[in-house]
Amino acid sequence: MSNFVYILGSAGKGGRRTYVGWTTDLQKRLKAHNNGTGARSTRGRQWILLYAERYACRRQAMSREWYLKKDRPFRRDICQTGSYDI
């Protein structure tokens, strides 16, 4: 089973936001975020998938998620370019 690390983007009243997470099903997870049943910090916004990376094991995906959450310059660049890569 594939594991994905993803970056979501949203533009709203509070400005542009990004969210980093990991999942085994990208489409299901994006739908959950947009329905308000995803992470609490994503509720009340419409999100689009900006970027994703595929990993063979959960541990690698979780490690990369932790790294991306701290790499704000990378997230800002992804948000500006709207890059998408799997």
C-alpha positions as CSV (number, residue, x, y, z in Angstrom):
1,M,0.0,0.0,0.0
2,S,1.3,3.5,-0.9
3,N,1.6,6.2,1.7
4,F,1.4,9.8,0.7
5,V,2.7,13.1,2.2
6,Y,0.6,16.0,0.9
7,I,0.4,19.8,1.0
8,L,-3.0,21.4,0.8
9,G,-3.6,25.1,0.0
10,S,-6.4,27.4,0.7
11,A,-7.1,31.1,0.2
12,G,-9.7,32.8,2.4
13,K,-10.4,35.8,4.6
14,G,-7.3,35.1,6.7
15,G,-5.0,34.9,3.6
16,R,-3.3,31.9,2.1
17,R,-2.8,28.8,4.2
18,T,-1.1,25.5,3.8
19,Y,-1.6,22.2,5.6
20,V,0.8,19.2,5.6
21,G,-0.4,15.7,6.3
22,W,0.0,12.0,5.4
23,T,-2.5,9.4,4.2
24,T,-3.0,6.2,2.3
25,D,-5.8,7.7,0.2
26,L,-5.3,11.2,-1.1
27,Q,-8.8,11.7,-2.6
28,K,-10.6,10.4,0.5
29,R,-8.4,12.6,2.8
30,L,-9.0,15.8,0.7
31,K,-12.7,15.1,0.8
32,A,-12.6,14.8,4.6
33,H,-10.7,18.1,4.9
34,N,-13.3,19.9,2.7
35,N,-16.2,18.3,4.5
36,G,-14.9,19.5,7.9
37,T,-14.1,16.0,9.2
38,G,-10.4,16.3,8.6
39,A,-7.9,17.9,11.0
40,R,-9.4,20.6,13.2
41,S,-7.1,23.3,11.8
42,T,-8.5,22.7,8.3
43,R,-12.2,23.2,9.1
44,G,-14.1,26.1,7.5
45,R,-12.0,26.4,4.4
46,Q,-12.0,24.9,0.9
47,W,-8.7,23.1,0.2
48,I,-6.9,22.0,-3.0
49,L,-4.1,19.5,-3.3
50,L,-0.9,21.4,-4.2
51,Y,1.7,18.7,-3.8
52,A,2.1,15.1,-2.9
53,E,4.9,12.5,-2.5
54,R,4.5,8.7,-2.5
55,Y,6.3,6.5,-0.1
56,A,6.4,2.7,0.3
57,C,6.1,2.7,4.1
58,R,4.2,4.7,6.7
59,R,7.3,5.5,8.7
60,Q,9.0,7.3,5.7
61,A,5.8,9.2,5.0
62,M,5.4,10.3,8.6
63,S,9.1,11.3,8.8
64,R,8.8,13.4,5.7
65,E,5.6,15.0,7.0
66,W,7.4,16.1,10.1
67,Y,10.2,17.6,8.0
68,L,7.8,19.5,5.6
69,K,5.8,21.0,8.5
70,K,9.0,22.7,9.5
71,D,10.1,23.8,6.0
72,R,8.1,27.0,5.6
73,P,10.1,28.3,2.6
74,F,9.3,25.1,0.7
75,R,5.6,25.3,1.6
76,R,5.5,29.0,0.5
77,D,7.1,28.2,-2.8
78,I,4.7,25.4,-3.4
79,C,1.8,27.6,-2.6
80,Q,3.0,30.3,-5.0
81,T,3.7,28.0,-7.9
82,G,0.8,25.5,-7.4
83,S,3.2,22.7,-8.1
84,Y,1.9,19.1,-8.0
85,D,4.1,16.0,-8.1
86,I,3.6,12.4,-7.3
